[in-house]
Amino acid sequence: MDANNKYTSKYLDVPNDPLFPFGFGLSYTQFSYGPIQLNTSSMAMNGTLRATVTVSNTGNYDGLETVQLYLRDVTASVNRPLQELRGYKQVFLKKGARQQVSFDITADHLRFYDRDMQYRAEPGEFRLQIGSNSRDVQEVPFELKP
């Protein structure tokens, strides 16, 4: 840092990330997630997409885990959030147990108000994310067909 340069920052540059991500929770045990399985990679407007993930209790104690589903519209006609919480399920797992958790996604989960203030879903590319909080997620793409 050059003190004589008026364009040099006089402040300490540090990360600006939150201390805890959205949905973060403390537990006495640990959980791991298997890969996300989709029943199809494209969905019609009147169809349903099923996303399934296997959650395992890999810790030393029984515990409750909140499995969170986030969606992102990549090709919307207006700017959309990078992540929207669209569902969650809580599962209680004994030490060493595993369970499949499924989410059914329809066009209703993909709707938003467009620039004409019409509440609708637009065909295009989407990202589906599942994880224990908004930071620690797995992501898979899918497409909404007209």
C-alpha positions as CSV (number, residue, x, y, z in Angstrom):
1,M,0.0,0.0,0.0
2,D,1.4,3.4,-1.1
3,A,0.4,6.2,1.3
4,N,1.2,8.8,-1.3
5,N,-1.2,7.3,-3.9
6,K,-4.6,8.8,-3.3
7,Y,-6.2,5.8,-5.1
8,T,-4.9,3.3,-2.6
9,S,-7.3,2.0,0.0
10,K,-6.5,3.1,3.5
11,Y,-8.7,0.4,4.9
12,L,-8.0,-3.2,5.7
13,D,-9.3,-5.5,2.9
14,V,-11.0,-8.5,4.6
15,P,-13.6,-10.9,3.3
16,N,-17.2,-9.7,3.6
17,D,-18.9,-13.1,3.9
18,P,-21.4,-13.7,6.7
19,L,-20.2,-15.6,9.7
20,F,-22.9,-18.2,9.2
21,P,-24.8,-19.0,6.0
22,F,-28.6,-19.0,5.8
23,G,-30.0,-22.2,7.2
24,F,-26.9,-23.0,9.2
25,G,-27.5,-24.9,12.4
26,L,-25.3,-26.5,15.0
27,S,-25.7,-30.2,15.7
28,Y,-24.0,-32.8,18.0
29,T,-23.5,-35.1,15.0
30,Q,-22.5,-34.8,11.3
31,F,-24.4,-35.5,8.1
32,S,-23.3,-36.2,4.6
33,Y,-25.2,-36.0,1.4
34,G,-25.0,-38.3,-1.6
35,P,-25.3,-37.0,-5.2
36,I,-28.6,-35.5,-6.3
37,Q,-30.6,-37.8,-8.6
38,L,-33.2,-36.3,-11.0
39,N,-35.9,-38.4,-12.6
40,T,-35.5,-36.3,-15.8
41,S,-33.2,-33.4,-16.9
42,S,-36.1,-31.5,-18.6
43,M,-39.6,-30.8,-17.4
44,A,-42.8,-29.7,-19.3
45,M,-44.8,-26.8,-18.0
46,N,-47.5,-29.2,-16.7
47,G,-44.9,-31.8,-15.5
48,T,-43.2,-32.7,-12.3
49,L,-39.5,-33.1,-11.6
50,R,-38.4,-35.3,-8.7
51,A,-35.1,-34.6,-7.0
52,T,-33.8,-37.2,-4.6
53,V,-30.7,-37.2,-2.3
54,T,-29.5,-39.7,0.3
55,V,-28.7,-38.2,3.7
56,S,-26.4,-40.2,6.0
57,N,-25.7,-39.6,9.7
58,T,-21.9,-40.1,9.8
59,G,-21.4,-38.7,13.3
60,N,-21.5,-40.4,16.7
61,Y,-24.9,-39.4,17.9
62,D,-28.6,-39.5,16.7
63,G,-29.7,-36.2,15.1
64,L,-32.2,-34.1,13.2
65,E,-31.1,-32.7,9.9
66,T,-32.9,-30.0,7.8
67,V,-32.5,-30.8,4.1
68,Q,-32.9,-27.6,2.1
69,L,-33.9,-27.1,-1.6
70,Y,-32.9,-24.0,-3.5
71,L,-33.7,-23.1,-7.1
72,R,-32.1,-20.6,-9.5
73,D,-33.6,-19.3,-12.8
74,V,-30.6,-18.8,-15.0
75,T,-32.3,-17.5,-18.2
76,A,-35.2,-15.4,-16.8
77,S,-36.3,-12.2,-18.6
78,V,-35.6,-10.2,-15.5
79,N,-32.9,-10.4,-12.9
80,R,-33.6,-13.3,-10.4
81,P,-31.9,-14.2,-7.1
82,L,-29.0,-16.5,-7.2
83,Q,-30.8,-18.8,-4.7
84,E,-34.4,-19.1,-3.6
85,L,-35.3,-21.4,-0.8
86,R,-38.2,-23.4,-2.3
87,G,-38.6,-26.3,0.2
88,Y,-37.1,-28.1,3.1
89,K,-37.6,-31.4,4.9
90,Q,-36.5,-32.5,8.4
91,V,-35.3,-36.0,8.9
92,F,-34.3,-37.7,12.2
93,L,-31.5,-40.2,11.7
94,K,-30.0,-42.6,14.2
95,K,-26.2,-42.9,14.3
96,G,-25.0,-44.6,11.1
97,A,-28.4,-44.5,9.4
98,R,-29.3,-43.1,6.0
99,Q,-32.5,-42.0,4.3
100,Q,-33.6,-40.8,0.9
101,V,-35.2,-37.4,0.8
102,S,-37.2,-36.4,-2.2
103,F,-38.6,-33.1,-3.5
104,D,-41.2,-32.7,-6.2
105,I,-40.8,-29.6,-8.3
106,T,-43.6,-28.2,-10.5
107,A,-43.9,-25.0,-12.6
108,D,-45.5,-23.4,-9.5
109,H,-42.0,-23.5,-7.8
110,L,-40.5,-21.7,-10.8
111,R,-43.0,-18.8,-11.1
112,F,-42.2,-15.1,-10.6
113,Y,-43.5,-11.7,-11.5
114,D,-42.1,-10.7,-14.9
115,R,-41.7,-7.1,-16.1
116,D,-45.4,-6.9,-17.0
117,M,-46.3,-8.1,-13.5
118,Q,-47.6,-11.4,-14.8
119,Y,-47.0,-14.3,-12.3
120,R,-45.6,-17.0,-14.5
121,A,-42.9,-19.5,-15.2
122,E,-40.7,-19.0,-18.2
123,P,-39.1,-21.9,-20.2
124,G,-35.3,-22.1,-19.9
125,E,-32.4,-23.3,-17.8
126,F,-32.6,-23.7,-14.0
127,R,-30.2,-24.9,-11.3
128,L,-31.4,-27.1,-8.5
129,Q,-29.4,-27.1,-5.2
130,I,-29.8,-29.3,-2.2
131,G,-27.8,-29.0,1.0
132,S,-27.7,-28.4,4.7
133,N,-27.5,-24.6,4.3
134,S,-27.3,-22.0,1.6
135,R,-23.5,-22.3,1.2
136,D,-22.9,-26.1,1.5
137,V,-25.0,-27.3,-1.5
138,Q,-24.8,-29.6,-4.5
139,E,-26.1,-28.3,-7.8
140,V,-27.6,-30.0,-10.9
141,P,-29.0,-28.3,-14.0
142,F,-32.4,-28.9,-15.5
143,E,-34.6,-27.3,-18.2
144,L,-38.2,-26.2,-18.2
145,K,-39.7,-26.8,-21.7
146,P,-42.6,-24.7,-23.1
